[in-house]
Amino acid sequence: TCTCSLRHSHHAMNPTGGSFFSSFRDEARLLRWLFPRRHVAMARPPSEETWDSEASAFARSMRLRFSPSRMVDGHGDIRQEYFRPTKVVVVETKAWGSQERALLYEGIAKHGVGAWKDIRKEHLHRWDEATIRIKTAKLVGCQNLQRYLGWKGSKEEIKREHEKNRTMGEKLGCWKNGYLVENDRKSVASALAMEKKEETSPGP
């Protein structure tokens, strides 16, 4: 490799094709002077067997120097058992189902909408608060839960609220993916305000 490198550099510096060394022997003498601890084979490149043998020896020496003691044996060869797992780790998968939904109904009835920490601690400890909030919005059928904060509705009341939101959303074109969603014209806010006004106005 060194010989080829020097020869290419000679041609780059001397376009005529000549060399700065008078003979192949002079070049070999320079290489020995530059690399006194290396034996440079000038006659022919090393065979593949020689190269593989030297590369393997180098790799083993590097492993002995830098690898953990349990990873290699006394010759620098890898111990395959080092990479085998010492224990089997079982990853538990979670799926939201009817049981989790029933627990959420219980949590809302007891603690109220917005008490995610209490609902998680007592009813759904395997689930994070963000997921509980999203699942509550799905039960109620409303993306924005602001007007429900603190509300402790029973399962039947939550279902009625969901149906009410679905009816309003379909009428206003604001029912998206199972939620009542506000639009740019604030149609939902206007409808809710009108509804509240009608509920509070005195009868005939």
N, C-alpha and C positions, 0 to 999 in steps of 0.2 A: 504494500500500500504506500509506504514511504517513497519507494523507488519511482512508482508511477506519478506521484505528486511532484517530485522533483523534476522528472522528465517533462511533464506538462509545463511547469514553470519556466524551464529552459527555453522551450519553443515560444512561449509568450514573450519572453524578454529578447529573443533573438529570432526575428521573422525569417531569416534566411534558412533556418532549420539547423544551424550549427549548435553546439553545446559549449558551455563554459568549462566543461571537463574534457580533457583530451581523450579519455578512454573510459570504458565501462569500469575498468579497475580503479580509476581515480574517483569515480562516483561511489563505488563501494567503500573505498577508503574514507571518504567524507562521511558516509552514513555510519561507519563504525566509530568515527571520531565524535559525531553528534550523539550517538546512542551507544556509549561504551559498555553498558550493561546488557545490551540486547544482541543476540546473534541474528544478523540479517542474512537471510538466504537470498543470494543474488542470482543464482543460476536459474531457478524456476520457482513459481509461486507454490505455496504449500498445498498439499492435497486436501480434499474435503475431509478425509478421515483425520488428518493432522489438525485441521482447523476445528472440527467438531470436538476433538479430544482436548485441545487447548481451551476452547470456549467453555466446555463442561468443567474443566479444572478451575478456570477463573470463577465461574458461577458458584462452585462449591466453596471456594475460598471466601467469596463475598458473603455467602450464607453463614459460614462459620464466624465471620467477623461481625455481621450486623443483625442476624436473625435471632429470635428468642431461642434459648437453649432447648426448649421442648419441641421446637419446630424441625430441627435437623439432627441427624445422628453425628457420630464422631468423624465421619468422612465428608460431611457437608451435604449429604443427600436428604431430601425432604421426607419427613414422617407424615404420611397421609392421614393418620389418625388425629393429628393436630387440628385438622380442618373439619373433623366430624363434630356435629353438635353434641354438647354434653347433656342437653335435655331437650325435650320436645315442647315447644310453646304452642298452645292452642289459642287461636285468635277467635274470640267470641263475636259472632255477628248479631246485630240487632235489627229487628224488624218491628215496625209499628203496626199493631193489630187491634183486634176488638178488646183485648184485655187492657192494653195501654189506654185505649179510648175510654173505657169504663173508669179507669183510675183517674183520668183527667176530669171526667164529669164529677167525680167525688171531690177532687181537689178544688175545682171551681166553686162547687156548692159550699165547701167548708171555708176556704181561704179567700175566694173572690178573684176576679180577673186582675192580673197584674202582680199577684203574690207568687211570682214564679219560683222564688227561692224556697218558700214554704211548701209549695206543691211538689217541687223536686225532692225536697228532703223527706217528706212524709209519704209520697205516693209514687214518684217516678225518679228515683235516685240514679237510675242508669242513663238518664237523658239530661242533656244540658238545658239551661234556661231558655236559650234562643229557640231550640226545637219546641219546647213546651209552649212558648208564645205563638209560634207559627201554627202549631196544631190547634191551639185555642181559637185563633183567627179562622181556621178552617171549620171548626165546630159552630162558631157563631155566624160564619158566612160574611165576615166583614174584615177587610184588610187593615183598616185603621181602628184599633181597639180603644182609642182615647176616651170615647163616650161610654165605654163599658168598665173602665177602671174602678175596682172596688165592688163591682156587681157580683153578687153570690146567687147565681141562678141554678135552679135544679135542672136535671137532664131534660125534662119536658119543656121547661121554659127556654132552655138553650135551643132546643129543636124548633120551637115556635119562632124564636128570634132569627134563626137561620132561614126559615121559610119566609119571614117578613122581609129580610134583606134580599133574598133571591127574587121575590116578587118585585120589589122596588128596583133592583138592578136590571132585571129584564125589561121593565117598563121604560127605564131611562137609558138603556143601552150601556149600563155600567156594571154588568155581571161578567166577570172575567175569571176563568179557571176556578170557579167555586167561591169567589169573593165579590163583595160589593166594593167597587173601586171608584174613587172620585175621578172626574174628568176635568178638563181645562175650564169648562163653564161653571164649575162648582154646582153641578146639577144635584148631587147627593145632598150637599149642605142645604141647598134651597128647599129640597123636598122634606128634609128632616125639620127644618125651621117651620115650614108650613104645617107639618104634622103636629109639632109641639104647640103651635098657635091654636090649632083646632081643638087639641086636647084641653087647653087651658081656658078657651073662650067659654062664656056662660051659655047654657042651652036656651032654646026658645021659650 
